[in-house]
C-alpha cells in the first residue's frame, strides 16, 4: 500500500472527496435514480384523489402529508433481498443485474436515504478507482505518471457526476479497473506461478462482480478475454499453449460465477432491439463528427452549463486536446515505447477492440449504446490515461508542468462551475420547489400528474431535500383532475392548489406506452382552469422553463398555480 504514502495521491483523494461531497449536497435527483429507489428502497404509494368516496381508478387513496409520503422513501421499510430480486425480474422495470441494488438496499437500511449518505458507497468506489488509476497510470503512461492520473481523475466532472449518480456505474468502473490491474500484473515476468494463479482468480471474481453490476460489462469482459489471448500469442512459443489454456480457464471461471444470471443477460440483449430507450431511432452509421464531438465532450464535462460556459469549456477542452494528443501519438512511436512491457503494450494494442465490440453489437441490433458514456464507461479511464501519457511525453519539463496545470484548472472549473452558478441555470425542479416552499403550510395541496418512479419520484425526493414537509400531496390522473378541483373548491380545507404537470414527451414510445398516465392534456388543464375560476380561485398558469421568480403569489386568498413543462433531469445520453 505504498501508494497511500505518496503526498500527491493523498491530495487527489482529498480533492475527490470534497468535490463529490459538494456535488452530492447540491444534487438534483435524476430520471434513472427513481428506478434505483423503486427497486432497492421503496415505492411511493399511489395516493390518488377519491371521487365521492371511491377512487376513479383501481388504486384507492387520498391526499397525504408530505412527511408521510417521504416516510416510504426513508429506507426503514426497504424491501427484503428476495423482494429486490423479484422486482429485478419484472418486465419494464429497466433493471441492471442485482449487485448494486442489494448493496444500496442494505446501505439504506443502515444509514437512511439522505442525499449525501446514500452516495457514500459510490464515493468509496471512486476512491478505489483512483488507486487503480495510480497503478495503471504508472504502468501505461510512464514512470511517475500514476500521480498525474490520480490528480486529473480526482477533479474530473464525469467521474464526479458518475459517483453522485445513484446507479451502478461508479461500482463497475472500479471493478473493471481492478480487474485490468490483476490481469496485467498476472502477465508480468517477475510474478511467481502461485501469485499468477491468485491474480487470475482475483480477475475472475472481479469480472463476475462487474457482470453482476451492469449488463454492458460483458463487453469489457470480452475485451479482457481477447487481451489474454493476444498476450498468449505474443508470449514465448514454449509457453503459448499454457497461456491459452490459462486464459480459457480464467474466462470460464468468470462465466461460471455469472451463470445464474445468464438468462437475464440474454433477455436484456434481446430487449436492446425492442425499445428506443436504447436509442434505436438512429443507427450508428449516422453518427458523424458532430455527435462524436458531443460524446467526447460528455466524457470531459458531464454536467449542465449555461450556453456561455458550455462554449467556453468546449473551446478550452478542444485547445487542450490539440496541445496534448500530438505528444500522445508520438509517445507510441517505436523508439519511445521503452516504458511499456509486453502486458502494457498489449493493453494499448487491443483497447480499440472494446469500442469495436460495442459498435459491432450496435450495428447488429440497430442501437447506439456506444455513444452513451455510462454504457461505454471504461473508455473514460482510457481517454484520461491517453491525456496523461501525452502530458508526460512533452519533452520540456516546464512545458509539461504547464500543460498539466492547465488540465487541472480546466477540469476543476468544470466541477465547480455548476455549483457556483447554480442559481443562474436553475433546473425545473428548482422553480417548482421555490414556488411550493413559499407556502409550505397546511391548507396547501400539491397535485402531481404522475408518481411514476422516473418522473414523480425524483421530484418528490427533491421536495424532501428542500424541507417541504407541511403541504399535502396527491396524484391525479387526467380523468380525475376536474372532479378534484371542483371538490376542493366546494370545501374549505385547501386554500392553495399547485398543479404540477410533468413533461414525459421525450420518453413517449420509448420506455412509456401511455403518455396520458403521466401528463395532463391541455384540454383537461383548460377545464381545470375554468373550474378553479368559478370556485373563486385566483389562478395562474406558467411554463417553468426559464422562470426564476416566486410564482406562488402572496396572501391568504384562494389561489391555484398551474406549472407545466416540468422536465426530469437525466444523466447524459447520446447527445
FIDREN-278963 format. One line per field, with one value per residue (C-alpha): z, x, y negated; residue number from 0. Coordinates in nm, 4 decimals, padded with zeros to 6 digits. Layout:
<pts>
w	[Z, ...];
u	[X, ...];
v	[Y, ...];
i	[NUM, ...];
</pts>
This chain:
<pts>
w	[00.0000, -00.0668, -00.2816, 00.0341, 00.1328, -00.1812, -00.0996, -00.4430, -00.4284, -00.0877, -00.2269, -00.5174, -00.2849, -00.0664, -00.3732, -00.4909, -00.1554, -00.1387, -00.4974, -00.4618, -00.1279, -00.2510, -00.5741, -00.3844, -00.1442, -00.4420, -00.6299, -00.8259, -00.8386, -01.1865, -01.4059, -01.3653, -00.9939, -00.9317, -01.0658, -00.8065, -00.5289, -00.6667, -00.6728, -00.3804, -00.1268, -00.1723, -00.3875, -00.3330, -00.2509, -00.5175, -00.3233, -00.5805, -00.5416, -00.4315, -00.6140, -00.3840, -00.1569, -00.4319, -00.6316, -01.0036, -01.0785, -00.9140, -00.6782, -00.3705, -00.1805, -00.0571, -00.0145, 00.2350, 00.4250, 00.2525, 00.5551, 00.5229, 00.1553, 00.2373, 00.5020, 00.2284, 00.0924, 00.4217, 00.3933, 00.7226, 00.5392, 00.2500, 00.0748, 00.1563, -00.0727, -00.2028, -00.2931, -00.4670, -00.6720, -00.7625, -00.8766, -01.0994, -01.2919, -01.3555, -01.7148, -01.7856, -01.4632, -01.6610, -01.4224, -01.4110, -01.2507, -00.8722, -00.7100, -00.6821, -00.5825, -00.2993, -00.1847, -00.1803, -00.0173, 00.2713, 00.2967, 00.3073, 00.5914, 00.7819, 00.7179, 00.5720, 00.2379, 00.2888, -00.0411, 00.0606, 00.2819, 00.0139, -00.2169, 00.0268, -00.1226, -00.4667, -00.3187, -00.1695, -00.5090, -00.6522, -00.4102, -00.5062, -00.8710, -00.8021, -00.6516, -00.9544, -01.1833, -00.9913, -01.0682, -01.4320, -01.4845, -01.3753, -01.5897, -01.9052, -01.9071, -01.7914, -01.4692, -01.2107, -01.4227, -01.1701, -00.9535, -01.2502, -01.3380, -00.9826, -00.9717, -01.3076, -01.2236, -00.8819, -01.0397, -01.3484, -01.3916, -01.5479, -01.2631, -01.0010, -01.1740, -01.2098, -00.8424, -00.7387, -00.9854, -00.7881, -01.0390, -01.0670, -01.2962, -01.0306, -00.8890, -01.2214, -01.3277, -01.0113, -01.0627, -01.4289, -01.3463, -01.0691, -01.2926, -01.5512, -01.2876, -01.1871, -01.5483, -01.6495, -01.3326, -01.3862, -01.7141, -01.5740, -01.5942, -01.2282, -01.0960, -00.9432, -01.0655, -00.7332, -00.7410, -01.1069, -01.0153, -00.7383, -00.9718, -01.2299, -00.9600, -00.8469, -01.2066, -01.2438, -00.9217, -01.0074, -01.3567, -01.2214, -00.9807, -01.2708, -01.4731, -01.1755, -01.1788, -01.5299, -01.8416, -02.0569, -01.8561, -02.0899, -02.3484, -02.1027, -02.0100, -02.3768, -02.4398, -02.1398, -02.2930, -02.6247, -02.4390, -02.2675, -02.5989, -02.7567, -02.4680, -02.5124, -02.8836, -02.8259, -02.5414, -02.5673, -02.8049, -02.5418, -02.3048, -02.5633, -02.5187, -02.1403, -02.1557, -02.3912, -02.1550, -01.8584, -02.0430, -02.1343, -01.7794, -01.6323, -01.8630, -01.7999, -01.4252, -01.4689, -01.6842, -01.4336, -01.1463, -01.3529, -01.4896, -01.2536, -01.4186, -01.7798, -01.8780, -01.7758, -01.9749, -02.2918, -02.2266, -02.1876, -02.5157, -02.6833, -02.5221, -02.6726, -03.0054, -02.8622, -02.7035, -02.8301, -02.4777, -02.6183, -02.8935, -03.1895, -03.3653, -03.5355, -03.6439, -03.5631, -03.9307, -03.8856, -03.6063, -03.7666, -03.6423, -03.4618, -03.2342, -03.1738, -03.0580, -02.8238, -02.6938, -02.6173, -02.4603, -02.2277, -02.1105, -02.0412, -01.8897, -01.7884, -01.6090, -01.7158, -01.8044, -01.9383, -02.3096, -02.2430, -02.0098, -02.2462, -02.5386, -02.3210, -02.1887, -02.5282, -02.6833, -02.3905, -02.3957, -02.7727, -02.7269, -02.4557, -02.6728, -02.9583, -02.7225, -02.5710, -02.8143, -03.0737, -02.7959, -02.7079, -03.0627, -03.0559, -02.7279, -02.9068, -03.1696, -03.1662, -03.0095, -02.7303, -02.6102, -02.3789, -02.0751, -02.1846, -02.1084, -02.3057, -02.0948, -02.1066, -02.4798, -02.5185, -02.3372, -02.5793, -02.8819, -02.8057, -02.6363, -02.9705, -02.9662, -02.6755, -02.8613, -03.1703, -02.9801, -02.8602, -03.2026, -03.3681, -03.1308, -03.2087, -03.5812, -03.5460, -03.3170, -03.4668, -03.1423, -03.0495, -02.6914, -02.7634, -02.7672, -02.4168, -02.1802, -01.8885, -02.1058, -02.2508, -01.9001, -01.9433, -02.2193, -01.9624, -01.7982, -02.1455, -02.2574, -01.9212, -01.9473, -02.3091, -02.1885, -01.9040, -02.1443, -02.3766, -02.0949, -01.9718, -02.3237, -02.3626, -02.3742, -02.1749, -01.8078, -01.7677, -02.0688, -01.9415, -01.5977, -01.7595, -01.9740, -01.6757, -01.4643, -01.7386, -01.7481, -01.3714, -01.3714, -01.6565, -01.5026, -01.1596, -01.3157, -01.4852, -01.1453, -00.9578, -01.2242, -01.1876, -00.8088, -00.8132, -01.0840, -00.9785, -00.9413, -01.2893, -01.4550, -01.2348, -01.3244, -01.3495, -01.0077, -00.8556, -00.9948, -00.8675, -00.5175, -00.4839, -00.5711, -00.3365, -00.0492, -00.0495, 00.1054, 00.2828, 00.5322, 00.5958, 00.3533, 00.0502, -00.1829, -00.4349, -00.7185, -00.9417, -01.2803, -01.2063, -00.9164, -01.1605, -01.0428, -01.3391, -01.3217, -00.9974, -00.7550, -00.8302, -00.7865, -00.4561, -00.3349, -00.4325, -00.2410, 00.0578, 00.0324, 00.0289, 00.3596, 00.2129, 00.4726, 00.5640, 00.2319, 00.1291, -00.1850, -00.4168, -00.7644, -01.0008, -01.3451, -01.6219, -01.5683, -01.2004, -01.2351, -01.2911, -01.0055, -00.7776, -00.8479, -00.8128, -00.4779, -00.3364, -00.4484, -00.2679, 00.0574, 00.2967, 00.3808, 00.0999, 00.0227, -00.2227, -00.5035, -00.7087, -01.0158, -01.1394, -01.4954, -01.5530, -01.9025, -02.0393, -02.4133, -02.4511, -02.3324, -02.5366, -02.7408, -02.5701, -02.2099, -02.1566, -02.3559, -02.2328, -02.2016, -02.0551, -01.7402, -01.6641, -01.8276, -01.8282, -02.1771, -02.2497, -02.2718, -01.9191, -01.7808, -01.9548, -01.7973, -01.4562, -01.5031, -01.5735, -01.2806, -01.0453, -01.1563, -01.0953, -00.7482, -00.6722, -00.7018, -00.8323, -01.0984, -01.2764, -01.5436, -01.6168, -01.8116, -01.5775, -01.8325, -01.7843, -01.4782, -01.1768, -00.9765, -00.6956, -00.8804, -00.5825, -00.5021, -00.1586, 00.0931, 00.2223, -00.0553, -00.2566, -00.5261, -00.7802, -00.9683, -01.2720, -01.3583, -01.6941, -01.8841, -01.5785, -01.7285, -01.5332, -01.5176, -01.6996, -01.6926, -02.0287, -02.3153, -02.6788, -02.7499];
u	[00.0000, 00.2915, 00.0526, -00.1067, 00.2284, 00.2506, 00.1522, 00.0072, -00.2161, -00.3460, -00.4094, -00.6012, -00.8117, -00.8902, -00.9899, -01.2134, -01.3901, -01.4508, -01.5754, -01.8004, -01.9451, -02.0238, -02.1738, -02.3847, -02.5061, -02.6249, -02.7586, -03.0844, -03.2353, -03.2449, -03.4674, -03.2934, -03.2315, -03.6021, -03.5685, -03.2986, -03.5268, -03.8227, -03.6411, -03.3989, -03.5582, -03.9343, -04.2137, -04.4346, -04.7834, -05.0242, -05.2274, -05.4968, -05.7891, -06.1135, -06.4379, -06.7412, -06.5683, -06.4422, -06.1234, -06.1697, -05.9034, -05.8469, -05.5942, -05.7658, -05.6104, -05.6313, -05.4024, -05.1258, -04.8952, -04.5611, -04.3849, -04.5940, -04.5036, -04.1354, -04.1549, -04.1963, -03.8578, -03.6672, -03.5236, -03.6793, -03.9187, -03.6918, -03.7826, -03.6045, -03.3350, -03.5889, -03.8298, -03.5484, -03.4634, -03.8307, -03.8547, -03.5497, -03.7304, -04.0418, -04.0772, -04.0447, -03.8502, -03.5396, -03.3120, -02.9496, -02.8224, -02.8699, -02.5359, -02.5774, -02.9438, -02.8663, -02.5817, -02.7972, -03.0829, -02.8567, -02.6920, -03.0290, -03.1454, -02.8289, -02.7955, -03.1259, -03.1670, -03.0124, -02.8837, -02.5168, -02.5138, -02.6800, -02.3890, -02.1121, -02.0708, -02.0165, -01.7654, -01.5739, -01.5763, -01.4473, -01.1541, -01.0704, -01.0925, -00.8251, -00.5948, -00.6458, -00.5665, -00.2443, -00.1360, -00.2435, -00.1109, 00.2393, 00.2282, 00.0662, 00.1674, 00.5268, 00.7231, 00.5660, 00.2551, 00.0306, 00.0228, -00.0856, -00.3616, -00.4981, -00.4926, -00.6681, -00.9307, -00.9971, -01.1326, -01.2907, -01.6516, -01.7520, -01.6144, -01.7679, -02.1074, -02.0925, -02.0010, -02.3052, -02.5360, -02.7338, -02.6707, -02.4117, -02.1612, -01.9162, -01.9053, -01.8443, -01.5839, -01.3909, -01.4294, -01.3245, -01.0088, -00.9001, -00.9744, -00.7454, -00.4745, -00.4943, -00.4884, -00.1851, 00.0054, -00.0571, 00.1392, 00.4478, 00.7704, 00.8615, 00.5432, 00.5687, 00.3342, 00.1471, 00.0960, -00.0068, -00.2746, -00.4046, -00.4159, -00.6117, -00.8570, -00.8937, -00.9576, -01.2315, -01.4040, -01.3808, -01.5132, -01.8072, -01.8891, -01.8735, -02.1104, -02.3471, -02.3260, -02.4332, -02.5168, -02.2806, -01.9865, -01.9999, -01.8114, -01.5300, -01.5184, -01.4973, -01.2184, -01.0272, -01.0547, -00.9162, -00.6363, -00.5351, -00.5367, -00.3199, -00.0739, -00.0652, 00.0031, 00.2805, 00.4401, 00.7278, 00.6390, 00.7082, 00.4543, 00.1911, -00.0275, -00.0197, -00.1169, -00.4062, -00.5355, -00.4968, -00.6843, -00.9701, -00.9882, -00.9923, -01.2706, -01.4646, -01.4409, -01.5871, -01.8705, -01.9384, -01.9640, -02.2072, -02.4067, -02.7097, -02.7815, -02.7046, -03.0736, -03.1400, -02.8329, -02.9723, -03.3156, -03.1565, -02.9665, -03.2948, -03.4639, -03.1992, -03.3782, -03.7287, -03.7134, -03.5998, -03.4772, -03.1574, -03.1584, -03.2683, -03.4017, -03.0642, -02.8315, -02.4602, -02.3824, -02.5478, -02.3102, -02.0726, -01.8297, -02.0833, -02.2329, -01.8891, -01.7546, -02.0523, -01.9867, -01.6251, -01.7489, -01.9708, -01.6712, -01.4927, -01.7705, -02.0718, -02.2764, -02.5149, -02.3793, -02.5102, -02.4621, -02.1706, -01.9996, -02.0571, -01.8975, -01.6035, -01.5390, -01.5888, -01.3311, -01.0905, -01.1055, -01.0554, -00.7445, -00.6120, -00.6658, -00.4775, -00.1931, -00.1690, -00.2633, 00.0106, 00.2537, 00.0317, 00.0718, 00.4477, 00.4748, 00.3692, 00.6414, 00.8736, 01.1709, 00.9555, 00.7874, 01.0664, 00.8461, 00.5967, 00.6416, 00.4565, 00.1386, 00.1203, 00.1804, -00.0944, -00.3359, -00.2796, -00.2742, -00.6068, -00.8056, -00.9556, -01.1365, -01.3558, -01.5430, -01.5341, -01.7220, -01.9880, -02.0139, -02.0475, -02.3284, -02.4961, -02.4711, -02.6293, -02.9077, -02.9632, -02.8801, -02.6170, -02.5247, -02.1569, -02.2384, -02.3891, -02.0997, -02.2477, -02.2600, -01.9111, -01.7813, -01.4380, -01.3479, -01.3281, -01.0072, -00.8723, -00.9129, -00.7790, -00.4629, -00.4096, -00.4137, -00.1729, 00.0580, 00.0582, 00.1399, 00.4179, 00.5660, 00.6137, 00.9954, 01.0434, 00.9603, 00.8358, 00.6058, 00.4764, 00.4028, 00.2257, 00.0010, -00.0771, -00.1661, -00.3982, -00.5702, -00.6179, -00.7530, -00.9927, -01.1246, -01.1679, -01.3506, -01.5833, -01.6670, -01.7118, -01.8916, -02.2345, -02.2084, -02.1083, -02.3547, -02.6404, -02.8833, -02.8016, -02.9030, -03.1894, -03.3402, -03.7163, -03.7159, -03.5706, -03.8568, -04.1146, -03.9738, -03.9328, -04.2987, -04.4192, -04.1859, -04.3144, -04.6359, -04.5199, -04.8046, -05.1252, -05.4017, -05.1730, -05.2459, -04.9794, -05.1291, -04.8911, -04.9706, -04.7500, -04.5933, -04.4020, -04.0538, -03.8903, -04.0813, -04.2683, -04.0338, -03.7200, -03.9247, -04.0691, -03.7154, -03.6075, -03.9012, -03.7923, -03.4376, -03.5738, -03.7572, -04.1065, -04.2996, -04.6285, -04.8089, -05.0331, -04.9503, -05.1752, -05.1509, -05.4456, -05.4991, -05.6435, -05.9883, -05.9772, -05.8496, -06.1772, -06.3528, -06.0589, -06.0707, -06.4478, -06.4355, -06.1562, -06.3334, -06.6508, -06.4646, -06.2638, -05.9682, -05.7366, -05.6823, -05.3997, -05.3545, -05.0407, -05.0799, -04.7559, -04.7805, -04.4711, -04.3256, -04.2798, -04.2899, -03.9204, -03.9894, -04.3047, -04.2855, -03.9575, -03.9969, -04.3592, -04.6582, -04.9343, -04.8408, -05.1849, -05.0853, -04.8167, -04.9219, -05.2446, -05.3641, -05.4056, -05.7843, -05.8090, -05.5889, -05.8035, -06.1170, -05.9483, -05.8532, -06.2142, -06.3478, -06.0935, -06.2020, -06.5657, -06.4677, -06.3167, -05.9540, -05.7148, -05.5431, -05.2077, -05.0647, -04.6918, -04.4370, -04.1437, -03.8610, -03.6767, -03.8793, -03.6837, -03.9313, -04.1581, -04.4731, -04.6884, -04.8347, -04.8859, -05.1647, -05.4204, -05.6796, -05.7682, -05.5044, -05.4215, -05.0923, -05.0503, -04.6884, -04.6344, -04.3392, -04.1583, -03.8733, -03.6987, -03.3219, -03.1290, -02.7737, -02.6201, -02.7099, -02.6070, -02.6327];
v	[00.0000, -00.2343, -00.4377, -00.5820, -00.7334, -00.9425, -01.3037, -01.3811, -01.0730, -01.1827, -01.5319, -01.3787, -01.1660, -01.4689, -01.6730, -01.3909, -01.3619, -01.7372, -01.7658, -01.4604, -01.5746, -01.9264, -01.7928, -01.5376, -01.8060, -02.0122, -01.7102, -01.7169, -01.3697, -01.2258, -01.0149, -00.6764, -00.7240, -00.6845, -00.3295, -00.2590, -00.3866, -00.1951, 00.1383, 00.1152, -00.1183, -00.1533, -00.2854, -00.5866, -00.4728, -00.5949, -00.8489, -00.9233, -01.1600, -00.9944, -01.0724, -01.0569, -00.8088, -00.5788, -00.6180, -00.6752, -00.4168, -00.0821, -00.2426, -00.3874, -00.6731, -01.0281, -01.3294, -01.2649, -01.4937, -01.5272, -01.3785, -01.0616, -01.0325, -01.0778, -00.8043, -00.5418, -00.6518, -00.6611, -00.3109, -00.1991, 00.0322, 00.1208, 00.4468, 00.7696, 00.9083, 01.1588, 00.8781, 00.6890, 00.9973, 01.0470, 00.6832, 00.7255, 00.9984, 00.7900, 00.6649, 00.2921, 00.2231, 00.1157, 00.3040, 00.3937, 00.7145, 00.7338, 00.6455, 00.2671, 00.2839, 00.5266, 00.3014, -00.0125, 00.1779, 00.2814, -00.0610, -00.2434, -00.0195, -00.1084, -00.4829, -00.6056, -00.7784, -01.1202, -01.2532, -01.2569, -00.9460, -00.7348, -00.8131, -00.7216, -00.3692, -00.5228, -00.7669, -00.4748, -00.3056, -00.6340, -00.6349, -00.2763, -00.3860, -00.6493, -00.3860, -00.1612, -00.4545, -00.5122, -00.1565, -00.1724, -00.5240, -00.4280, -00.1157, -00.2571, -00.6239, -00.6256, -00.6311, -00.8616, -00.9214, -00.7462, -01.0588, -01.2699, -01.0196, -01.0349, -01.4150, -01.4560, -01.1952, -01.3475, -01.6664, -01.5108, -01.6330, -01.2997, -01.0886, -01.3197, -01.3032, -00.9237, -00.8973, -01.1008, -00.9262, -00.6657, -00.3897, -00.1084, -00.2798, -00.4019, -00.0489, 00.1269, -00.1294, -00.0475, 00.3286, 00.3094, 00.1140, 00.3502, 00.6490, 00.4886, 00.4328, 00.8017, 00.9232, 00.7141, 00.7952, 01.1682, 01.1455, 00.9722, 01.1713, 01.1238, 01.2897, 01.6362, 01.9130, 01.9147, 01.5370, 01.5561, 01.8110, 01.5860, 01.2879, 01.4863, 01.5952, 01.2318, 01.1312, 01.3952, 01.2831, 00.9116, 00.9795, 01.1777, 00.8949, 00.6493, 00.8673, 00.8700, 00.4891, 00.3869, 00.5837, 00.3784, 00.5096, 00.8085, 00.6017, 00.5235, 00.8917, 00.9940, 00.7431, 00.8798, 01.2264, 01.1030, 00.9239, 01.2502, 01.4364, 01.1652, 01.1956, 01.5737, 01.5354, 01.2802, 01.4767, 01.7250, 02.0108, 02.2760, 02.1114, 02.0258, 02.3325, 02.2994, 01.9305, 02.0095, 02.2788, 02.0435, 01.7677, 02.0013, 02.1370, 01.7859, 01.6700, 01.9908, 01.9284, 01.5802, 01.7162, 01.9942, 01.7460, 01.5385, 01.8324, 01.7947, 01.4573, 01.5520, 01.5980, 01.2379, 01.1280, 01.2877, 01.1369, 00.7938, 00.8245, 00.9110, 00.6090, 00.3805, 00.4070, 00.3773, 00.0312, -00.3059, -00.3678, -00.2222, -00.4839, -00.2770, -00.5875, -00.6453, -00.3697, -00.4008, -00.4642, -00.8052, -00.9051, -01.1526, -01.4155, -01.6370, -01.3677, -01.2165, -01.5523, -01.5915, -01.2403, -01.3278, -01.6498, -01.4473, -01.2470, -01.5750, -01.7882, -01.5771, -01.8465, -02.1213, -02.4641, -02.7903, -02.8490, -03.0829, -02.8366, -02.5467, -02.7285, -02.8323, -02.4826, -02.3239, -02.5588, -02.5195, -02.1394, -02.1350, -02.3505, -02.1190, -01.8116, -01.9774, -02.0687, -01.7198, -01.4469, -01.5039, -01.4108, -01.1139, -00.9866, -01.0482, -00.8559, -00.5369, -00.5582, -00.2573, -00.4357, -00.5807, -00.2633, -00.1552, -00.2258, 00.0437, 00.4109, 00.6794, 00.6659, 00.2859, 00.2774, 00.5379, 00.3061, 00.0189, 00.2507, 00.4166, 00.1389, 00.0352, 00.3696, 00.2559, -00.0219, 00.2022, 00.4743, 00.2296, 00.0694, 00.4102, 00.5030, 00.1704, 00.2367, 00.5804, 00.4558, 00.1119, -00.0699, -00.3278, -00.2493, -00.3160, -00.6863, -00.6812, -00.7453, -00.5499, -00.2356, -00.2906, -00.3665, -00.2050, -00.4497, -00.7293, -00.5999, -00.5229, -00.8856, -01.0023, -00.7916, -00.8931, -01.2548, -01.1756, -00.9915, -01.2900, -01.5327, -01.3037, -01.2844, -01.6609, -01.6987, -02.0177, -01.9679, -02.3245, -02.2894, -01.9551, -02.1040, -02.3989, -02.1790, -01.9569, -02.2622, -02.3854, -02.0451, -02.0526, -02.4083, -02.3335, -02.0121, -02.1684, -02.4632, -02.2161, -02.0641, -02.3917, -02.5937, -02.4246, -02.4621, -02.8288, -02.9313, -02.7037, -02.9951, -03.1224, -02.7948, -02.6700, -02.3377, -02.2955, -02.1294, -02.4479, -02.6554, -02.4054, -02.3744, -02.7513, -02.8016, -02.5278, -02.6177, -02.9762, -02.8402, -02.5267, -02.5113, -02.3172, -02.4007, -02.3777, -02.0852, -01.9816, -01.7777, -01.5813, -01.4320, -01.1297, -00.9410, -00.7225, -00.6270, -00.8023, -01.1320, -01.1866, -01.0143, -01.2247, -01.5431, -01.4204, -01.3471, -01.6980, -01.8441, -01.6373, -01.7704, -02.1262, -02.0598, -02.0961, -01.8993, -02.0700, -02.0574, -01.7692, -01.5698, -01.3736, -01.2264, -01.2769, -01.1313, -01.3422, -01.1877, -01.2850, -01.6407, -01.8270, -01.6492, -01.7243, -02.0988, -02.1024, -01.9197, -02.1348, -02.4497, -02.3482, -02.2750, -02.4855, -02.2619, -02.3719, -02.7382, -02.6809, -02.4328, -02.3785, -02.1590, -02.0020, -01.8715, -01.6577, -01.6503, -01.2978, -01.3624, -01.2765, -00.9216, -00.8688, -00.5484, -00.4571, -00.3485, -00.4503, -00.3378, -00.5679, -00.9322, -01.0074, -00.8207, -01.0779, -01.4077, -01.6065, -01.7011, -02.0701, -02.0319, -01.8888, -02.1644, -02.4249, -02.2785, -02.2718, -02.6366, -02.7349, -02.5334, -02.6954, -03.0424, -02.9527, -02.8321, -03.1760, -03.0651, -03.3272, -03.1180, -03.1423, -02.9164, -02.9157, -02.7118, -02.6517, -02.6692, -02.9975, -03.1033, -03.2277, -03.4348, -03.3216, -03.2187, -03.1296, -03.4694, -03.6203, -03.6498, -03.4037, -03.4174, -03.1097, -03.0623, -02.7972, -02.7759, -02.5508, -02.4672, -02.2981, -02.1556, -02.0156, -01.8147, -01.5437, -01.5591, -01.2875, -01.1625, -01.2484, -01.0224, -01.0197, -01.3917];
i	[0, 1, 2, 3, 4, 5, 6, 7, 8, 9, 10, 11, 12, 13, 14, 15, 16, 17, 18, 19, 20, 21, 22, 23, 24, 25, 26, 27, 28, 29, 30, 31, 32, 33, 34, 35, 36, 37, 38, 39, 40, 41, 42, 43, 44, 45, 46, 47, 48, 49, 50, 51, 52, 53, 54, 55, 56, 57, 58, 59, 60, 61, 62, 63, 64, 65, 66, 67, 68, 69, 70, 71, 72, 73, 74, 75, 76, 77, 78, 79, 80, 81, 82, 83, 84, 85, 86, 87, 88, 89, 90, 91, 92, 93, 94, 95, 96, 97, 98, 99, 100, 101, 102, 103, 104, 105, 106, 107, 108, 109, 110, 111, 112, 113, 114, 115, 116, 117, 118, 119, 120, 121, 122, 123, 124, 125, 126, 127, 128, 129, 130, 131, 132, 133, 134, 135, 136, 137, 138, 139, 140, 141, 142, 143, 144, 145, 146, 147, 148, 149, 150, 151, 152, 153, 154, 155, 156, 157, 158, 159, 160, 161, 162, 163, 164, 165, 166, 167, 168, 169, 170, 171, 172, 173, 174, 175, 176, 177, 178, 179, 180, 181, 182, 183, 184, 185, 186, 187, 188, 189, 190, 191, 192, 193, 194, 195, 196, 197, 198, 199, 200, 201, 202, 203, 204, 205, 206, 207, 208, 209, 210, 211, 212, 213, 214, 215, 216, 217, 218, 219, 220, 221, 222, 223, 224, 225, 226, 227, 228, 229, 230, 231, 232, 233, 234, 235, 236, 237, 238, 239, 240, 241, 242, 243, 244, 245, 246, 247, 248, 249, 250, 251, 252, 253, 254, 255, 256, 257, 258, 259, 260, 261, 262, 263, 264, 265, 266, 267, 268, 269, 270, 271, 272, 273, 274, 275, 276, 277, 278, 279, 280, 281, 282, 283, 284, 285, 286, 287, 288, 289, 290, 291, 292, 293, 294, 295, 296, 297, 298, 299, 300, 301, 302, 303, 304, 305, 306, 307, 308, 309, 310, 311, 312, 313, 314, 315, 316, 317, 318, 319, 320, 321, 322, 323, 324, 325, 326, 327, 328, 329, 330, 331, 332, 333, 334, 335, 336, 337, 338, 339, 340, 341, 342, 343, 344, 345, 346, 347, 348, 349, 350, 351, 352, 353, 354, 355, 356, 357, 358, 359, 360, 361, 362, 363, 364, 365, 366, 367, 368, 369, 370, 371, 372, 373, 374, 375, 376, 377, 378, 379, 380, 381, 382, 383, 384, 385, 386, 387, 388, 389, 390, 391, 392, 393, 394, 395, 396, 397, 398, 399, 400, 401, 402, 403, 404, 405, 406, 407, 408, 409, 410, 411, 412, 413, 414, 415, 416, 417, 418, 419, 420, 421, 422, 423, 424, 425, 426, 427, 428, 429, 430, 431, 432, 433, 434, 435, 436, 437, 438, 439, 440, 441, 442, 443, 444, 445, 446, 447, 448, 449, 450, 451, 452, 453, 454, 455, 456, 457, 458, 459, 460, 461, 462, 463, 464, 465, 466, 467, 468, 469, 470, 471, 472, 473, 474, 475, 476, 477, 478, 479, 480, 481, 482, 483, 484, 485, 486, 487, 488, 489, 490, 491, 492, 493, 494, 495, 496, 497, 498, 499, 500, 501, 502, 503, 504, 505, 506, 507, 508, 509, 510, 511, 512, 513, 514, 515, 516, 517, 518, 519, 520, 521, 522, 523, 524, 525, 526, 527, 528, 529, 530, 531, 532, 533, 534, 535, 536, 537, 538, 539, 540, 541, 542, 543, 544, 545, 546, 547, 548, 549, 550, 551, 552, 553, 554, 555, 556, 557, 558, 559, 560, 561, 562, 563, 564, 565, 566, 567, 568, 569, 570, 571, 572, 573, 574];
</pts>
